[in-house]
Amino acid sequence: MSQPPRTLTIAGSDSGGGAGIQADLKTFAALGCFGMSAITAITAQNTLGVTGVHAIPADMVAAQIDAVAGDIGVDAAKTGMLGTAAIVEAVADAVDRHAIRRLVVDPVMISTSGAALSDDATSQAMVRLLFPRAMLVTPNLPEASYLLGRRVARRADMEGAAEALLALGCRAVLLKGGHLEDGEGSQLDDLLMTADGKVRVFSHPRIDTPNLHGTGCTLAAATASQLARGDSLEDAVATALDYVAAAIAAGASLRLGTGNGPLNHSFAPRALG
């Protein structure tokens, strides 16, 4: 009997279905993986924004991870919204307990609509406990700015910012360029830097669409999927970025809600990688 790649998302639930656990599970399925979840928070949200957040107790988050990792197993995992410092601690302990080596950390702090999804204590715990355990950390530019205490907004800022993020204890950083001020109307650059100093820049054309809700979640989930399938880190990132770009293009004409709509995660299952 064959066993599919097993991927775990540890993140918040998005009632609108465009980001969080829902986006992650859609991505896992589209890329041929068996998806599992440990829900860290329940949010009330739609395409217009987040109207409510309820954190799950840390011991229940740990129990979810223990249940699936102890029985089904985990080839790769990703984290998203974690909510509290206690949840971060519980996740770090579970990662060690189950020897989860392929871990992608998406340091979710602010929603697309601008709602705060993390406080200082949670962010500090994430840096201290999860960054050193992660194979890859995937901040966007506002998150990098928050973590470094300085503005990161232009292409010229990205390499120095990635170096500074590595100094926080990461083994590799994918700095996402979706918020680049000098990329408007042209291409988007995403920069991958590893602890050995290797740098690779991935470029994709910018797509003019409001349907970008969940891009960060989707990218981290797609990278974890490819790592679970046995790809190298660089190949996993390349395939994940191609998948996200194609899902954005496929969802550009979707009309769901009246705000920031979702990607089309299921445009072509297993079409890439």
Disulfide bonds with the S-S distance in Angstrom:
none
